[in-house]
Amino acid sequence: MSKQKPVVALVGRPNVGKSTLFNRMVGQRKAIVEDLAGTTRDRLYGNADWGGRDFILIDTGGLEFDNSAQEKRHRERGKSKPTNKVGFQAGSESRLFLTEIREQILIAINEADVIVFLVDGETGLTNTDEDVAEHLRRTKKPVILAVNKADNKQRRENAVEFYAVGLDDPIPISAMHGTGTGDLLDMVVESFPMSEEEEEEEEDIKIAILGRPNVGKSSLLNKLLGEERVIVSDVAGTTRDAIDTHIKYKGFDLTLIDTAGIRRRGKIEPGVEKHSFLRTVKAVNRTEVCLLLVDAGEMVAAQDAHIAGYILEENKSVVVIVNKWDTIDDKDTYTINEFTKLLRAELQFMDYVPILFISALTGQRVDKVLDLALRVQEERLRRISTGQLNRLLREAVAKHPPKGGQRYRLKFFYVTQAGVDPPTFVFFVNDRSLVHFTYQRYLENQIRASYDFLGTPLRLIFRNRNERDL
């Protein structure tokens, strides 16, 4: 059963250190970190984990409100504190994006299960902090107040001034040095929704339709349903949200998920469309099989490889659907083979994925889509006995032994399948540090040679013989 990852949004005014904290929490330098307000205009997402819980983390741009309205509110409150000390400069390029950035952040807040409200312990409390806190209180969602840049004892003690925003106890942290971030993550994980909230609907087989804008995702869904349930338009980006449609097909309960088109980050227009990708990420997270649509007229673009990479990262099964096949002229018996070679070359890490050529407009081969998706789902749940696996392992090692001397050569003791969805295999060895990624790929290919696991990624885990935890 697929589990929905919780979503955590980092929110705060500009230049409080959200991107630095984001990079520390996801464990890699994905966000651009600059001492310049407004650096993060796009929302950036990443996968993170703490205490055995996985979650999606969102880094957002700096949230601030219109200065004139802000000043009016604070005059009405009888406060003389100056407005945001580090806001955008009037007339700057960043000011032009203020409305769009704010719209993105408000959507991220709406999508989030937990909100981390980050403030600046060096600058101190500002009117903008109070305005943001007021908005967050109205969301009725868990809000954790983190006081960043608390790099010394004085700043940690001064963090008490943030009690004034009316949230729970402020947590002094240093995103730069990691101080206090463990305590922050503990609180984040404790605030996640209970896993018991998963509904019976999760037992459906979920099939997500993914792809760049305007490749025909909604047209395919309508053809599969046999009726016009989703708006179809030639304007790229018509579908903003992930739309679930429940159907019965050959005795199976299916949920078809039509998602908004994904563009390269630099090509995404400001506003709501930027957060359609977050909804697509969540759709991938809760699905079993992804239908990755590409345009026959444009073939594989960098965006398609990006989408495929995320699907693979999430260990989801895939069927590549080449749509608009009716628009290709002068086709002959060799055309599909040539197109297939091109697709395999561009998506070389997904050579186990089936490819189907269709036309959602004319209905050509559309009747094969769900049958193929169900076959891939069946492969995703395939289980191989320990005896069969160990015979395969012995033959593979005998045919191609690991490199190394007698003293430091990799030795295999046995292998077992630890789970399905996705298929997960655990190899017990003498020293897992000796497992080279090329040999891991070799073993995967040997498994696929006997059990193809069509369209499904495999997880290979290597443990020292005395290690039992998976």
N, C-alpha and C positions, 0 to 999 in steps of 0.2 A: 504494500500500500504506500503510495507516494505521500510524503510529508511536506507540508508547506513551511518553508523557512521563515522565521520572523524577520521583519524589516526594521532596521534602526536608522533613524535620520539624525545627522549632526546639524544643528541649527544654531545660529548666532549672528551677531552683526559682523561687518567686514573686519578682517585682520585680527581675529581673536585666536587663530591657530587651528581652525577646523581641519584644514588639509594636512597639517602636521600630525594631528591626532588620527585622522583617517589612515595615513600611511603607517602609523605605528600599529593600529588595530588590525589592518589587513596583512601586515607583515611584509609589505613591499612598497617601493616608492612609485605609486601610481599617480598621485595628485601633484600638481605643480605647486611648489611652496615658494612664495615671494613675500617680501615685506611691503606689499602694495595692495591697498584695498581694491576689491573687485577682480582679483586674479581668477578666482573660480567663478566663471559665468555658467558653464554647463554643470549639470548634475553628474557626479561620478559615482559609480557603484563598485562594490567589491565583495567578495566572499570572505567571511571571517568566522572564527570559532573561539570559544572560551569555555572551559569546564565541560567539554564534551558536547556543547550545543553549537550548532552551525547557524549562522544568520547572514542576511544581506545588509551591508552597510552602505549608506548614501552620504556622500559629501556634497553639500549644497553651497551656493554662493552666499555672500553676506546679505543678511536680511536687514533692511532699514525702511523707514516710512518717509513719506513726503515731509520735508522739513517744515513747510508752512503749517500743515495740519498738525504736525508733531508739536511745534511751538505753541499752537493754539491750545492743544490739550493740556500741555504742562502749565500754561498761564492759568487755565481754568482750575488746575489743581493747586495753584498758588506756589508753584515751584519755579525757582530762578536758575536751576542747574542748566548749563549750556547743552545744546543738542550734541549729538554724536561727535566725539572728538576725532574719529578716524573715518568718517563717512566719505563718500565720493565728493570730489571737488566739483563745484558748479561749473557747467560748461564742458566738462571732460567727456571723453568718449564713453567712459563707464556710466556716466549719468544717463546717457541715452538708453542704456539697457536696464535701468533701475526697475521699471514696471515689469519687464519680461522676467528678470531675475526673481523678483518678488513672487510672480505668478508660479514660476517653477517650484520655489521653496514651499509655497502654500500647498501645492499638489503633493509634494514629497511628505509634508506633515500629514496630509490626509491619508496617504498610503501607508504610513509608518505604524508599527505596533508599539514602538518605544521611541521617545525623543530624548536626545542628549542635548541640553541647552548649554552651550559653551560661552563663557564670559571671560573677560581679560582681567586677571588679578593685578597686572602691572598698571593699567590705565584706571581701573576702578569702575564703579557703577556709573552708568550713563542713562540718559533719558531713553535712548534706543533700547537698552537692555530691559528697562521697565516696560516699554511698549511690546517688545517681543514676548516677555514673560506674561503680560496680560493676554495676548493672543493665545499663547500655549495653554494657559489655564482653562480657556474656553473650549479646548479640544476634548477635555475629559479623558485624555490619554496619559499613560505614565510619562512623567517628565523628570529627568534626572539633571540636576544643576551641577555643572562642573566648572570650577574656577581655574582657568589655565594660567600658565606662566607663574605659578606659585613656586618659584625656584629657590626661595630662601625662607627662613623662619618668619621674618616680618610679613611677607606677602601671605604666607599660610595663615597667620593670625588675623591679617586684614580681611581674609575671605568672609569673615562674619558679616561684613557690611552688605553682602548679597542676600542676607535673610530678608532685606527690605523688599525683594521682588515677590515675596509671598509664596515661594515654593518650598520643597523639603530641604533638609540640611545640605548646604553647599559642600562639594567634595573638592578640596584643593588638589590640583594635579600639575604635572609638567609634561606636556605632550612631547617636548623636545628631549627630555632626559628620561621619561618613562615613570617618573615618581607619581605614585597614587593611581596609575592607570589600571592596576590590578583590582583595586577596590572599586573603581568605576565600572569595570567589566563585570565584577561580581554583581553589582546592583542592576546592570543592564540585563544579565541573564535571569536574575530573580524576578524581573518585571515581565518576562515573556509570557504570552498566553499559555495556559495549560494545554498539553498535548491531547488531553481528553476531548478538547473542543473539535477535533477532527470529526467530520460528519460521515454518515453512512454513504453519502454520495461519493466518497473517496474510493469506494469499491468499483466504481465504473472504470473502464479502460479509457484513459484520457489521451487524446490525439491532438496535438497542437499544430496549427498551420502557420508556418513562419516564412519570412522572406523580406526582401527589400520592398519599398513602396511600389505599388502599381504592377506587380508581377502576376496578379490574378487570384489572390488568396480568397477574397470574398466571392468571386465568381466560382471558384472551385467548391467552396462551401455550399453555395446555392445549388450547384449542379448535383452535389452529393445528396442534398436534402430533397431535391426535386421540386423546390419551390423558392420563391424570392423572399427569404427571411432577412437578408443582410443587404444594406444599401451597396450598390455597385456603381462606381464612378471612375471615369478616366483621370480624375484629379488625384495625384499621388497623396497618400496620407489620409484618405477618407475615414478609415477605421482608426479611431483614437484609443479605444479600450480593447481589452481582451474579452471576447464575447463567447459565452458557453452555450452550446446547444446539445441537449440530451436526446439520443435516439436509440432505438433497438435495431440491431443489424445481425441477421442470421443467428439469433438467440443470444447475442452479446449486448450488454448495456455499454454504450459508448458516450463519451462527452467530447464533442468536437470544439476546439478552442480556436477561434479566428482572432489573430493578433494584429496590432498596428504594425505597419511597415517599419523596418529598422534601417536607418541611414548611417553612414559614417558619422562619428561624433562631430567632426568639423562641418558637416553638411546639414546638420539638424537645425531647423529654423527655431528662433526663440519662441518660448511660450509652451503651450500644452504639449506639443509634439515631442519635446525633449523628454517628458516623463512617460510618454507612451512606451519608451524602451524599458523603463522600470516594470511596467505591466507585462511586457513581453518576457522579461527575465523571470518574473514570478510565474508566468504561464509555463515556461520551460521547467521551472523548478517543480511544478506539481503534475507534470505529465509523464507518461511512459514512453510514448512514441512521438517523434517530431517529423512532420512533413516539411522538408525544406524546399521551397519553390524557387526555381531560377527561370529567367526569361530566355527562351530559345533564341531570340533575336540578339540578346546581349551576352548570353553565356555567363560564365562565372566572373564576378567582379570581386574586388577586395572585401566589399561588405558581406558577400556570401561566405567567403572564407572566415570572416570575423564571426558571423552567426554560427557557422559550423563549429568553429573553435569553442564557442561558449557551450554549445550543445554537448560537445565531447567532454569539456571540462566538468559538466554536470552529470556525466556518465549516462546520458539518455540515448535511446535507440533512434535511428534515423532512416528515413526513406527520402532520397532526392527525387523531386518531381520537376521535370523539364516541361514547363507550360508554354502555350502558344506555338506548339509544334506545327499547327496548320499554317503558320505564317512563313515557314521555311520553304523556299521554292527549289525546284529541281532536285527533289529528294529521290534517292535510289536505295537499293538494298544495302549499300555501304554507308549511307549517311548516318544512321544511328550508331554504327560502330565507331565512326570518326568522332562524333559528338561525345560518345562515351569515353573515348581515349582522352579527349580534351578535358572532360570533367574529372577523370581520374588523375590527370596530371596536376590540375589546379587544387583538387582536394585529396592529395596523395596520402594524407594520414587517415583517410576514410575509405580505403579501398575495399572494405568489407560491406559497404553500404549499397543496397540495390538502387538502380536508377530506372525511372519510369517516364516515358515520353507521352504527354497528353495534350489535349486542347480542352480547357474548361469551357471555351466558347461553343465548340461543336459537340463536345461530349466524348471525343475520341479517347478511348482507354480509361475514362474516368471510372468505369465500373470495376476496374482492377485496383484502384487506390486503396479502398478499405480492406479488401482481401489481403493485399500485400502488407498493410499496416498490422493486421491481425496475425499474419504469419511471423512478422518481426517481433510482435509482442510475445508470441509463443516461444520464440527462440530466447527471448529475454528471461523467460522462466524455466529454461531447460536446466536440468540437473544431471551431472555425470557421476557415476559411482566412484568411490575411492579406488577400487581395484582397477577400473578402466583407466583412470587418470595415472596411476602409478605405472601401469604397463606402457602408457604413452610416454611418460617421463623417462623411463629406462631406455626406450628405443630412441628418443630424441637425444639423450646424453651420449648414447653409444654411437650414434650417427655423427654427432658434432660435439665432442667434449669441450668443456670450458677451457679457456687458455690459462696458463700458469704452471709453475713448477709443482713438483710433488708435495712440497711443504705448504705452499700457499695457494693451491688450486681449490676452486670452488667445488664443494661436494653437496649433493642432494640426498636427503634421507627419505622424504616422502612428500606427497602433495595431497591436498584434500580440497573439495569445494565447500567453502564456508557459507555461501548464500547465493541467492538469485536477486534479480531486479536491482542492480545489474549482476550478472554472474561474477562471483568473486572466488579466486583460487589462492590458497595459502601454501607456499612452498617452505618447507623446513630445511635449512641448510647449516653448514658448519660456520659460515661467516657471511652475513648478508652484505657486508661492505664490498665483497668480491663480485657481487652481481652487477655486471655492466649493462647499460640500457640496451645495447645491441643484442645481448644474450636474452634479455627479457623479451625483446621483440621477436627473437627467434622462437622462444617457447610459446609465445602467443600465436605465432603463425603455425606452429605444430599442432596446437589445440584446434585452431580453425580448420586445418587440413582434414581433421577427422570429424569435427563438429563445427560447422561453419559459423553458427551464431549470427545469422544474417542480420545485418543492420545494427548489431548490438556491440557496444564496447565491452571489453573484459577488464576486470581489475585483478592484477597479479600482485600479491603481497608476499614478501620474503621475510622469514623469521629465523632467528637462530634456534636451534633445536630445543633449548630450555625456555624459550619464550612461548607463552600460551595465549596471551591477550591478543585479540584481533582488532 
